[in-house]
Amino acid sequence: MSWIKAVKADELVMEAGRPVTLAGETVLLCRLENGEIFGVADSCSHDGASLEGGAIDGASVTCPRHGAQFDLMSGRALKMPAVAPIETYPVRVTDDGWVEVDIEEA
C-alpha cells in the first residue's frame, strides 16, 4: 500500500462525492459537513452502479440507482437492496492541502 495524491482538499464540495481513479481503482471521495473526508469504492455492491451523485447524509452515502445505503467509515451496507459492504480506503490531508488515499499500486 502507498499514499497517492488525489485532489486538493479545497476542491471537494461539502456533502458530495467525487470519483477519482487511482492505481486502477475508482474511489469516491466524500467530504462531510464537518470537513471529514472519506474514501470508498465508487461501486454499489448491489449492482455495480456508481455512487457518484448519491446523497451524503451524516456519514453515509446512498446509491442513486436503487437507494442502497453505505456507511462511509466501515463500508457496511445500511439499507437494502445491498447486503454486502463496499471497500473503504484510508484518507489523509497533507500539510500542503492534498487529499491522499492509501491504495495498493498496480
Secondary structure, DSSP 8 states (H G I E B T S, - for coil): -EEEEEEEGGGS-BTEEEEEEETTEEEEEEE-TTS-EEEEESS-TTT----TT--EETTEEE-TTT--EEETTT--EEETT--S---EE-EEE-TTSEEEEEE---
